[in-house]
Amino acid sequence: MLAYLIINYNDYLSTSNLIDNIKNYKIIDKILIVDNNSKDAYKLKKLNVEVIYENNNLGYAHAINIGCIYLNKLGYKYVIISNSDVIINSEEDIKKLLNTFDNDTAIVAPKIIENENINASWRLPSIKDEIIFNIPYFGKKHRSKLSTYKSGINEVDVVSGCFFMANLAILKSINYLDEATFLYYEENILSKKLKDIDKKIILNTNASVIHAHAVTIDKN
């Protein structure tokens, strides 16, 4: 059973467009929205999908956890975790990701296209890397050196948090995402937690999605 979890914050239009994009995909058994106390949350009732309304915006990781805990209780095995500003190319891409899982795989992600660039995966930063990131000019240049990309199906360190598919039971075993984060860095912490229990993160570039990067951030 596969659920599609959308995190919404003041971006009804993108969320509505995404649901129109995926609502006829037979491979998806349920669409669930977690709304992070949006000003326009009342509009979500028009979309005819289940919505969990948060009274406070406690961050992206918290919203993901609320949705995943609920879906685990309902018995779903896999979940797609998605920003609202994502465009799915085809149902076939979802099938490719789902078929990549084995018993030791926690997360599978596609190639993500952002403003005609590819956002694929990156190496888990060391403490030294984190220090360099905070040095003006050198930090941005050094961050780009951590990016990794190899065509096909490959085990990687970290994938983007804007769109990925996950095994819900494995997420539960590590107590889901770290809610001490708010919007950034949750991917690196998730990667470390999964490495500690020898579970895999896979990048499958045979599938791709489009991310209108920073649309929601810019609006807010």
Backbone bond lengths (Angstrom), bond angles and torsions (degrees), N, CA, C in turn:
res aa  C-N    CA-C-N  psi(-1)  N-CA   C-N-CA  omega(-1)  CA-C   N-CA-C  phi
1 M - - - 1.458 - - 1.528 110.13 -
2 L 1.316 115.69 130.14 1.463 122.11 -175.55 1.526 110.21 -119.91
3 A 1.335 115.95 127.68 1.464 121.97 176.07 1.523 109.17 -112.95
4 Y 1.322 115.45 153.53 1.460 122.10 177.57 1.531 107.03 -116.06
5 L 1.333 116.29 114.85 1.453 122.45 -176.86 1.526 110.10 -105.37
6 I 1.332 116.43 120.24 1.465 122.34 -179.96 1.522 108.99 -110.50
7 I 1.337 116.12 128.16 1.455 120.94 175.07 1.520 107.92 -96.83
8 N 1.332 115.95 118.96 1.461 121.02 -176.30 1.515 110.99 -113.65
9 Y 1.334 115.43 135.39 1.459 120.66 171.41 1.520 109.28 -145.55
10 N 1.317 116.38 106.08 1.473 122.69 177.90 1.527 112.79 52.42
11 D 1.333 116.93 36.50 1.470 119.05 -179.19 1.530 109.82 -141.38
12 Y 1.316 115.31 56.21 1.464 120.79 -178.64 1.522 111.98 -56.65
13 L 1.326 118.10 -41.20 1.458 120.76 -176.05 1.522 111.60 -61.38
14 S 1.333 117.56 -47.09 1.466 120.54 179.06 1.522 110.85 -63.92
15 T 1.333 116.40 -41.96 1.466 120.28 179.24 1.518 110.99 -62.54
16 S 1.323 116.65 -43.06 1.464 121.30 178.27 1.528 110.91 -61.80
17 N 1.320 116.82 -43.82 1.465 120.76 179.27 1.526 111.66 -63.95
18 L 1.327 115.99 -39.32 1.465 120.06 179.40 1.522 110.93 -64.62
19 I 1.317 117.11 -43.51 1.470 120.01 179.39 1.527 110.86 -64.47
20 D 1.314 117.75 -39.18 1.466 120.51 174.25 1.523 110.66 -60.18
21 N 1.319 116.27 -34.90 1.462 123.04 -179.58 1.533 111.49 -65.28
22 I 1.348 117.11 -40.40 1.468 119.94 -168.85 1.528 114.75 -111.73
23 K 1.327 118.96 -5.91 1.464 120.73 -169.48 1.527 114.04 -62.45
24 N 1.321 117.83 -22.84 1.468 120.16 179.90 1.523 113.45 -100.06
25 Y 1.328 117.05 6.97 1.464 120.42 177.95 1.529 109.17 -73.79
26 K 1.312 117.63 114.73 1.459 121.70 -176.90 1.527 112.46 -69.42
27 I 1.327 117.21 -22.93 1.464 120.83 -178.07 1.524 111.60 -71.70
28 I 1.338 116.93 -20.44 1.463 121.61 -179.93 1.524 109.22 -93.27
29 D 1.335 115.77 120.77 1.462 120.77 -175.59 1.526 112.87 -88.08
30 K 1.328 117.07 -23.82 1.456 119.76 -177.85 1.520 109.87 -155.27
31 I 1.328 116.31 140.95 1.461 122.50 171.25 1.524 107.56 -112.32
32 L 1.330 116.11 127.90 1.458 121.70 -179.56 1.530 109.09 -129.34
33 I 1.322 116.43 133.51 1.463 122.05 175.09 1.521 108.68 -108.93
34 V 1.330 115.98 133.75 1.462 120.45 166.13 1.521 106.51 -109.99
35 D 1.336 115.59 118.61 1.463 120.33 -178.07 1.521 110.40 -99.92
36 N 1.340 115.66 126.54 1.460 121.97 -176.10 1.533 111.87 -90.18
37 N 1.341 114.92 58.20 1.465 121.19 175.92 1.528 111.64 58.81
38 S 1.330 116.15 50.06 1.465 121.42 179.53 1.523 111.52 -73.29
39 K 1.326 115.41 152.19 1.461 120.62 176.10 1.526 111.16 -68.00
40 D 1.351 115.85 -29.49 1.463 120.23 -177.57 1.528 112.25 -106.08
41 A 1.328 116.40 26.36 1.473 120.39 -176.10 1.523 112.43 -58.73
42 Y 1.325 117.65 -30.95 1.466 121.31 -178.17 1.532 111.91 -59.61
43 K 1.334 117.07 -25.73 1.463 120.93 -179.14 1.528 112.15 -68.92
44 L 1.323 116.75 -24.12 1.465 120.65 -174.95 1.526 112.33 -63.17
45 K 1.330 117.41 -21.25 1.467 120.94 178.79 1.524 111.51 -61.68
46 K 1.327 116.62 -24.28 1.459 120.97 -179.50 1.532 112.62 -69.88
47 L 1.324 117.46 -16.58 1.466 120.98 -169.45 1.526 113.61 -86.45
48 N 1.330 117.19 -8.95 1.476 121.91 176.30 1.527 113.18 58.05
49 V 1.330 116.05 38.03 1.463 121.58 171.59 1.522 107.97 -130.82
50 E 1.333 116.82 162.77 1.458 119.99 -179.01 1.526 110.34 -72.30
51 V 1.336 115.19 137.34 1.462 121.63 -179.80 1.523 109.50 -127.90
52 I 1.336 115.88 133.79 1.460 121.65 169.83 1.527 106.69 -102.90
53 Y 1.324 116.36 119.69 1.463 121.25 -176.99 1.530 109.76 -98.03
54 E 1.320 116.23 119.10 1.459 121.25 175.55 1.535 109.96 -88.32
55 N 1.318 116.66 139.66 1.463 120.99 -179.70 1.523 112.71 -80.55
56 N 1.332 116.23 -18.09 1.463 122.05 177.72 1.515 108.91 -138.60
57 N 1.318 116.07 151.31 1.466 120.49 175.32 1.520 107.92 -90.14
58 L 1.306 116.18 100.91 1.466 121.55 -179.42 1.526 112.14 -102.17
59 G 1.329 116.10 14.05 1.461 119.64 173.53 1.515 114.35 108.55
60 Y 1.334 113.96 167.21 1.456 122.78 -176.43 1.531 111.24 -65.46
61 A 1.336 117.10 -46.45 1.462 120.47 -177.98 1.530 111.05 -63.66
62 H 1.318 116.82 -41.19 1.469 120.50 178.75 1.523 110.94 -60.95
63 A 1.331 116.75 -44.19 1.466 120.08 179.70 1.525 111.40 -63.42
64 I 1.324 116.29 -41.41 1.469 120.03 176.74 1.522 110.14 -59.29
65 N 1.320 116.84 -46.01 1.463 120.56 -178.40 1.521 112.17 -62.27
66 I 1.328 116.83 -41.17 1.472 120.62 177.95 1.534 109.39 -57.28
67 G 1.335 116.35 -47.27 1.459 120.58 -179.75 1.504 113.22 -66.00
68 C 1.339 116.99 -43.74 1.468 120.73 -177.18 1.527 112.18 -68.19
69 I 1.322 117.09 -39.49 1.469 119.97 177.49 1.534 110.19 -61.65
70 Y 1.321 116.35 -42.73 1.458 121.39 178.77 1.530 111.29 -63.66
71 L 1.339 116.48 -44.63 1.469 120.02 -179.23 1.527 111.71 -68.16
72 N 1.320 117.03 -34.18 1.463 120.18 175.65 1.523 110.56 -61.88
73 K 1.320 116.87 -41.86 1.469 120.64 179.22 1.526 111.38 -64.06
74 L 1.340 116.34 -29.97 1.466 120.47 179.44 1.526 112.42 -81.55
75 G 1.336 116.79 -8.55 1.460 120.00 175.26 1.512 115.75 94.81
76 Y 1.318 118.19 13.35 1.468 120.42 178.19 1.522 110.21 -73.38
77 K 1.319 116.28 143.68 1.468 121.22 -177.33 1.522 111.56 -94.13
78 Y 1.331 116.66 -39.58 1.464 121.00 -177.72 1.526 110.05 -126.68
79 V 1.328 114.31 152.72 1.464 120.16 178.28 1.516 109.24 -138.38
80 I 1.327 115.84 140.10 1.459 121.55 167.36 1.515 106.60 -95.90
81 I 1.317 116.53 123.79 1.463 122.39 178.02 1.515 107.46 -103.61
82 S 1.332 116.66 124.56 1.457 119.36 -167.06 1.519 113.17 -143.74
83 N 1.331 115.99 137.66 1.455 120.85 163.21 1.522 109.09 -63.76
84 S 1.308 116.24 162.56 1.463 119.48 178.34 1.524 112.31 -76.58
85 D 1.340 117.67 -25.45 1.469 121.53 -174.89 1.529 112.28 -93.12
86 V 1.335 115.20 50.01 1.469 122.71 -179.19 1.521 109.26 -119.10
87 I 1.316 115.71 143.98 1.467 121.81 175.92 1.521 107.97 -119.81
88 I 1.334 116.71 123.86 1.458 121.74 177.93 1.519 108.69 -91.14
89 N 1.324 116.69 130.07 1.460 120.04 -177.36 1.530 112.40 -70.39
90 S 1.330 116.78 -42.41 1.462 119.57 -178.48 1.522 109.84 -164.53
91 E 1.325 115.99 161.14 1.461 120.93 175.71 1.520 110.89 -63.17
92 E 1.311 116.73 -27.88 1.460 121.50 -179.90 1.526 111.28 -61.60
93 D 1.336 117.06 -34.60 1.462 120.24 177.64 1.522 110.98 -63.11
94 I 1.328 117.07 -38.81 1.465 121.22 177.62 1.533 109.98 -65.02
95 K 1.315 116.80 -42.03 1.469 121.00 178.85 1.524 111.22 -61.32
96 K 1.329 116.55 -41.65 1.472 120.32 179.66 1.519 111.61 -60.66
97 L 1.329 116.27 -41.21 1.466 119.68 179.14 1.521 111.00 -66.11
98 L 1.325 116.73 -45.43 1.462 121.26 -178.37 1.525 111.29 -62.14
99 N 1.322 116.65 -38.45 1.465 121.11 -178.38 1.524 113.16 -74.08
100 T 1.329 117.55 -6.93 1.467 121.62 -179.55 1.523 111.94 -82.23
101 F 1.335 117.71 -20.10 1.465 121.21 -174.52 1.523 112.40 -67.94
102 D 1.350 114.21 141.67 1.458 121.19 162.53 1.525 106.75 -129.77
103 N 1.326 117.58 -173.68 1.461 120.32 -172.83 1.522 113.99 -65.09
104 D 1.334 117.17 -24.07 1.464 120.70 -177.10 1.524 113.00 -100.62
105 T 1.324 117.28 5.58 1.461 120.86 -178.41 1.523 110.47 -97.03
106 A 1.323 115.13 125.43 1.467 120.58 179.32 1.518 111.90 -94.57
107 I 1.344 116.16 -38.90 1.459 121.43 -173.83 1.518 110.42 -138.02
108 V 1.331 115.77 139.15 1.473 121.92 170.97 1.520 107.16 -128.25
109 A 1.326 116.03 132.63 1.462 121.11 -179.16 1.517 110.06 -128.62
110 P 1.333 116.91 152.38 1.467 121.18 177.33 1.526 110.55 -92.53
111 K 1.302 115.25 176.95 1.467 121.27 166.52 1.524 106.78 -70.54
112 I 1.321 116.83 130.23 1.467 121.31 -178.66 1.518 109.14 -110.68
113 I 1.318 115.53 125.08 1.463 121.06 -178.74 1.526 108.62 -100.78
114 E 1.331 115.61 120.33 1.461 122.08 -178.88 1.525 109.00 -125.76
115 N 1.317 116.27 113.36 1.473 120.61 179.25 1.530 111.49 51.32
116 E 1.331 115.45 45.20 1.471 124.34 178.33 1.531 112.99 70.33
117 N 1.329 117.53 3.87 1.459 121.45 174.03 1.517 109.12 -102.54
118 I 1.327 116.70 161.24 1.454 121.41 179.68 1.527 109.56 -103.62
119 N 1.322 115.45 124.68 1.461 122.31 173.43 1.525 105.87 -108.88
120 A 1.316 116.02 105.69 1.456 118.86 -173.84 1.529 111.81 -109.33
121 S 1.306 117.13 -78.09 1.463 121.18 -175.10 1.522 108.96 -155.45
122 W 1.320 115.38 170.44 1.462 118.88 177.74 1.527 109.90 -151.25
123 R 1.323 114.88 160.93 1.456 121.17 177.51 1.524 109.95 -73.27
124 L 1.317 115.92 145.38 1.457 120.64 177.98 1.529 108.83 -65.17
125 P 1.329 118.19 121.06 1.471 120.57 -176.14 1.533 112.31 -65.97
126 S 1.325 115.18 145.18 1.457 121.15 172.55 1.528 109.19 -88.12
127 I 1.321 116.77 175.03 1.472 120.30 176.07 1.527 109.58 -62.01
128 K 1.321 116.57 -39.34 1.471 120.48 177.95 1.527 110.44 -60.93
129 D 1.341 116.55 -43.72 1.465 120.56 177.92 1.535 110.55 -57.27
130 E 1.341 116.28 -45.40 1.454 120.43 -177.13 1.526 111.87 -62.05
131 I 1.323 116.63 -36.41 1.461 120.51 178.06 1.532 109.97 -66.09
132 I 1.337 116.23 -43.93 1.465 120.34 -179.22 1.521 111.21 -65.29
133 F 1.344 117.21 -34.78 1.467 120.85 180.00 1.528 112.18 -54.90
134 N 1.320 116.41 -28.91 1.463 120.78 -175.12 1.524 113.85 -91.60
135 I 1.337 116.55 6.65 1.460 120.88 175.65 1.526 108.46 -92.96
136 P 1.337 118.22 121.79 1.474 120.43 -179.54 1.522 112.12 -52.00
137 Y 1.310 116.04 140.68 1.465 126.59 -179.95 1.527 111.73 70.97
138 F 1.315 118.15 -57.11 1.460 121.08 -177.70 1.528 111.49 -66.42
139 G 1.342 115.84 -31.99 1.457 119.35 -178.05 1.513 112.72 -62.21
140 K 1.316 117.23 -47.96 1.459 121.90 -179.50 1.528 110.85 -64.10
141 K 1.312 116.33 -41.43 1.461 121.22 179.65 1.525 110.82 -65.58
142 H 1.323 116.46 -40.81 1.464 120.70 -179.39 1.528 110.77 -68.71
143 R 1.334 116.77 -37.86 1.464 120.63 -179.44 1.534 111.05 -59.16
144 S 1.336 116.03 -38.40 1.463 119.93 -179.37 1.532 111.55 -64.79
145 K 1.320 117.27 -25.84 1.463 120.86 -179.74 1.524 112.43 -71.18
146 L 1.317 116.50 -18.16 1.463 119.95 179.75 1.525 112.35 -82.93
147 S 1.335 116.94 -14.42 1.463 120.43 -178.60 1.519 110.99 -62.63
148 T 1.322 115.93 140.83 1.470 121.22 178.30 1.520 109.53 -130.41
149 Y 1.306 116.32 146.27 1.464 120.35 177.11 1.520 109.83 -158.84
150 K 1.320 115.34 127.06 1.456 121.65 175.39 1.514 107.55 -145.55
151 S 1.312 116.35 128.04 1.466 120.55 -176.24 1.523 111.34 -62.76
152 G 1.323 114.48 149.38 1.460 120.30 177.06 1.517 111.56 101.02
153 I 1.331 115.92 -148.63 1.464 122.64 -177.56 1.518 108.17 -112.95
154 N 1.340 116.23 114.33 1.452 120.80 -173.83 1.526 111.24 -140.04
155 E 1.336 115.56 145.30 1.455 120.29 172.87 1.527 108.70 -77.27
156 V 1.321 116.70 133.82 1.467 122.08 -176.97 1.530 109.26 -132.48
157 D 1.338 115.41 173.79 1.465 119.92 178.91 1.527 112.04 -81.29
158 V 1.342 116.03 -56.63 1.468 120.90 -172.30 1.527 109.63 -137.58
159 V 1.330 116.16 141.70 1.472 121.13 173.37 1.523 108.98 -123.44
160 S 1.311 116.12 164.71 1.467 121.70 -176.75 1.527 111.97 -65.48
161 G 1.330 115.33 141.19 1.453 120.26 179.25 1.518 114.12 -81.70
162 C 1.341 117.37 -2.22 1.471 119.01 -177.44 1.523 112.59 -74.76
163 F 1.361 116.77 -23.32 1.464 120.05 178.78 1.523 109.06 -163.13
164 F 1.328 116.75 119.24 1.465 120.69 173.09 1.523 108.95 -159.87
165 M 1.324 115.99 161.21 1.457 122.63 176.93 1.521 108.03 -108.96
166 A 1.334 116.29 139.00 1.465 119.86 -174.75 1.519 111.95 -136.03
167 N 1.333 114.33 152.69 1.456 122.48 172.12 1.532 107.09 -83.30
168 L 1.312 117.47 116.37 1.465 121.43 -173.49 1.525 112.93 -65.57
169 A 1.313 117.51 -36.01 1.469 119.97 -179.80 1.526 111.04 -65.18
170 I 1.331 116.87 -38.16 1.465 119.88 178.68 1.524 110.38 -69.70
171 L 1.330 117.46 -40.36 1.462 119.44 176.33 1.537 110.66 -59.63
172 K 1.315 115.67 -41.62 1.467 119.61 178.46 1.521 110.98 -61.79
173 S 1.330 117.85 -37.97 1.464 121.86 -177.05 1.518 112.99 -65.26
174 I 1.343 117.79 -22.57 1.474 121.13 177.96 1.534 111.03 -107.22
175 N 1.330 115.91 15.65 1.470 122.17 -179.72 1.528 111.42 61.70
176 Y 1.326 115.22 37.28 1.468 123.05 172.43 1.544 111.70 60.84
177 L 1.338 117.27 -149.02 1.457 121.58 -176.53 1.528 110.89 -87.04
178 D 1.322 115.02 162.67 1.458 121.02 -178.63 1.532 109.78 -82.70
179 E 1.323 116.75 113.24 1.461 121.08 -176.44 1.525 113.06 -80.24
180 A 1.318 117.80 1.12 1.465 120.18 173.05 1.525 110.91 -73.76
181 T 1.324 117.09 -14.31 1.458 121.33 172.64 1.528 108.19 -85.65
182 F 1.337 116.54 163.35 1.464 119.64 177.36 1.522 111.44 -117.67
183 L 1.341 117.27 -52.98 1.459 120.39 -178.82 1.521 112.15 -133.65
184 Y 1.323 117.63 -33.60 1.459 121.47 -176.88 1.531 111.16 -116.55
185 Y 1.324 114.72 160.02 1.465 124.28 170.07 1.528 114.80 82.59
186 E 1.320 117.48 -4.85 1.467 118.26 -179.05 1.523 112.19 -63.82
187 E 1.353 117.20 -28.66 1.469 120.18 -178.68 1.534 111.78 -65.22
188 N 1.336 116.35 -42.68 1.469 119.49 -178.01 1.528 111.52 -65.92
189 I 1.332 116.45 -41.11 1.458 119.64 179.24 1.523 110.58 -66.59
190 L 1.325 116.91 -41.26 1.465 120.94 177.21 1.515 110.89 -60.16
191 S 1.336 116.73 -42.27 1.464 121.17 178.42 1.529 111.31 -59.22
192 K 1.326 116.24 -45.83 1.472 120.50 -179.36 1.521 110.80 -62.89
193 K 1.316 117.25 -42.51 1.460 120.49 -179.53 1.527 111.48 -63.33
194 L 1.332 116.44 -37.67 1.464 120.04 179.76 1.527 111.67 -73.59
195 K 1.313 117.17 -36.61 1.463 120.51 176.45 1.526 110.87 -62.30
196 D 1.324 115.85 -36.56 1.463 120.17 -178.36 1.526 112.54 -64.90
197 I 1.339 117.63 -21.80 1.472 120.08 178.06 1.539 111.21 -112.33
198 D 1.347 115.76 15.93 1.474 122.02 175.14 1.528 113.68 60.50
199 K 1.326 115.92 40.02 1.457 120.52 174.35 1.531 109.62 -106.29
200 K 1.319 115.97 150.48 1.463 121.42 -170.17 1.522 113.08 -97.96
201 I 1.333 113.86 147.85 1.461 122.55 168.50 1.519 106.56 -114.87
202 I 1.329 116.84 124.44 1.464 121.78 -173.52 1.527 110.37 -116.98
203 L 1.324 115.33 135.01 1.459 121.93 170.44 1.524 107.90 -103.35
204 N 1.333 116.60 121.58 1.462 122.03 178.08 1.533 107.75 -113.68
205 T 1.318 116.80 98.78 1.464 120.41 -176.16 1.525 112.48 -79.46
206 N 1.333 117.12 0.28 1.466 119.97 173.83 1.532 110.78 -73.25
207 A 1.323 115.69 -13.89 1.468 122.07 174.86 1.521 108.32 -116.61
208 S 1.335 116.19 150.41 1.460 119.24 -179.87 1.525 110.26 -147.75
209 V 1.331 115.55 153.26 1.461 122.30 171.97 1.528 107.50 -135.15
210 I 1.324 115.25 162.70 1.465 121.08 177.82 1.520 108.28 -107.37
211 H 1.333 115.77 133.61 1.466 121.01 178.71 1.522 108.41 -119.46
212 A 1.342 115.51 119.25 1.470 120.51 176.11 1.513 107.15 -79.16
213 H 1.321 115.49 74.73 1.460 123.51 -167.28 1.521 112.62 -53.22
214 A 1.350 114.48 132.78 1.460 123.66 173.47 1.533 114.03 72.38
215 V 1.340 118.08 8.16 1.465 119.20 177.97 1.522 111.20 -57.34
216 T 1.346 116.20 -51.83 1.450 120.24 -179.05 1.523 111.49 -66.16
217 I 1.322 116.33 -40.79 1.467 120.41 -179.69 1.516 110.08 -62.33
218 D 1.342 116.72 -45.98 1.454 120.12 -178.94 1.529 112.07 -62.32
219 K 1.330 116.38 -35.44 1.465 119.91 -179.33 1.519 112.01 -68.40
220 N 1.327 116.05 -21.10 1.463 120.30 -174.28 1.520 112.80 -116.57
